[in-house]
């Protein structure tokens, strides 16, 4: 984090990940510019219309992108710790499965599968245990929240058995 | 009616059996979720907000107050017994509290935290009740430009005054501001950045965003650290009761913590952690046993915990009187109000006094309920911490998605949850703060409205923003809060600010 180490280090390679962040910020700014440009014509005589503030925010983002580029070349970003990829993939996969299944499989099955995958990401390897456990927990949650607190959680085959 | 009568009326309404029941559920759920490692009050409130959707406004706000205070109590339990502070404001509690727990004095540490939180919460909530009417009067002279200046100040303090880097704080803020543009423009009805997707016309849901950013991002981040040595939970040995000496050493610390914490929370300075650090430093200086600091000094738990709770009640002052959230938790609470079409601010005190005073009264009741519940039930909360990690985090994800599904059971909303969860994960890896995103998202549209109003009145003349004395002073403060940390860091004095880094609330 400290500036001194950067100045003394002979290493002059830019921080590529930080450059990617700068690019993303710039892209977001461009998206705002493009989307809002169609509004300007309709602003009429009012000096500040719906497009003004988005423009300023987009300019701000451009400025921050430039600042980030400088920080990247000065290697001003903190050291990143090593990230394990596979647990992240398990959790993301579980959330994706839940998203796809929730419509027709209902809350308990979809969320139970997500529960199993997430537990797998944290090191519980036996999916044949964790998924059923997850489904049972979710069924209990469904009963509590949809039944008692009247939250609208999508019902599927299992929930229909309970009703 | 006078403040006192309003408060009394609020207490009567909050003491109805059904409302007490809601408060009880809120307090229990809040503590239960707040105790989970890595989950602070902001996340707790965001996770549990949807649970309150089906109740009427009064009932849900009462449950909400319970969740809020419960979440804070839960956080301090975790930091004492597990040494993994769920929120930045509990870091100091973990310093001394965990040492005490290791020395077999976990019981008194929890007790002084609980009673200190109660005392501070009580005094601070009463202070809130008595100060609020005056600030409401002051707020009535505020025009759009003063409001805009106030919001700019809040933006700066939340994003860049404290923390590791002005660049990353501002970037987070601008990400939030950019996301806040999505949806229909409130003044002209034109849609911006919705790309023809009907789900985006209403804008990005603050609760979805908060859950994605805090709960899902944090879970992904912890998972990505891989298998680590399990955290050791300190068993509570011996009595949970405090000895006479503990009481003698604690009570002054509670009061000092309250006095330090409340004003800091009430100013648009963002976050409770500053108060906890100041309180810790004060206690260390004034203590007759300075050698105990670092090895489990009870004042080091009592003072900061009181400061933490007092400043949490303090953040309600700008939230309720000005509609200005100065922390992530307050931003989510504002979202909760908006759920019922209520806009906190001076007008709410005039149009809906029962509701405001009912909320303040239920904060008092929730506070009392926590004291009664927390000490006897602490064993139960500790058991929650012994759940194996895979089940614990999988359960957190179940709760995280439950809220979103309950609020809006659409595939699109779940997709947003996942996408922003991944964004938050990447931000965490690169050490970007999360709270400014949430504050930018909710405060962005409000600031834009005030700015555009001010500029339409002046017919586009920007200088009008600086010509009102109040607005000019506020903007000057904001500029100082932006530039001073940059100068300090350039001179290599950044360490002090790093220590005050606000990571969550």
Interface residues (C-beta under 8 A of the other chain):
Chain A: X1 X2 X3 X4 X17 X18 X21 X25 X28 X31 X32 X35 X36 X39 X42 X46 X47 X48 X49 X50 X52 X53 X54 X57 X58 X60 X61 X64 X67 X68 X71 X76 X77 X78 X80 X81 X83 X84 X85 X87 X88 X90 X91 X92 X94 X95 X96 X98 X99 X100 X102 X103 X107 X111 X114 X115 X116 X118 X119 X120 X121 X122 X123 X124 X130 X134 X137 X138 X141 X145 X149 X150 X151 X152 X153 X154
Chain B: X50 X51 X53 X54 X164 X165 X167 X170 X171 X174 X175 X177 X178 X181 X185 X187 X188 X190 X192 X193 X195 X216 X219 X220 X223 X224 X225 X226 X227 X388 X389 X390 X391 X393 X394 X395 X397 X398 X401 X402 X405 X406 X409 X411 X414 X415 X417 X418 X421 X422 X425 X429 X430 X431 X448 X451 X452 X455 X456 X459 X460 X489 X490 X492 X494 X498
